[in-house]
Amino acid sequence: MKTRAECLEEYGSDYFVEKKIEKGELFKVGKGIYSEKKYVPDIAMFVYKYPYVVVTMRSAFYFYGLTDVIPDKCDLATTRDATKIKDERVKQYFISDGFFEEGIETVDYKGYEIRIYNKERMLIELVRYKSKLPFDYYKEIILGYRKLVPSLDMQKIQDYALKSPKSNKVIEIIEMEVL
């Protein structure tokens, strides 16, 4: 993927960028974002366009196979002081600076690198947002986590839980519903 500025630098002018598009050698995949591939997943385009974001919530649960419900929006986490993302296809979560960096990993998604919270961090997020999720959806993901317990890093879960807001409540819910 490339930004408009990168395309202008590579091809020389808007005229040559448009010629590449007409020939089918370049495709506009988002506002100001171009690719040599015709189809680019929205999630990959957003992570490229906003390099400071992290994939979270419904998008991450779907990515990890904890649910078969395809998210209607791309859920992205940013720090509290980040600019609001003005795109109707994005649901933005503002996370406190001290907790934002916990559990970020870079993974391959259909040939594109994306930043996403790991499974352990997503368990913390699931519990934190429990009251804002539909009950059936929440239960489906909890059941998925129960199956994953042997492969999860319990120390990471505990560390993330202790750093999260309302840590005692988070730990209590995880012990009751997952372990």
Helices and strands as residue ranges (DSSP letters): E 2-3, H 4-11, H 14-23, E 27-30, E 33-35, H 42-49, E 54-55, H 57-63, E 74-79, E 90-95, H 97-100, E 104-109, E 112-117, H 119-128, G 130-132, H 135-148, G 149-151, H 154-163, H 167-177
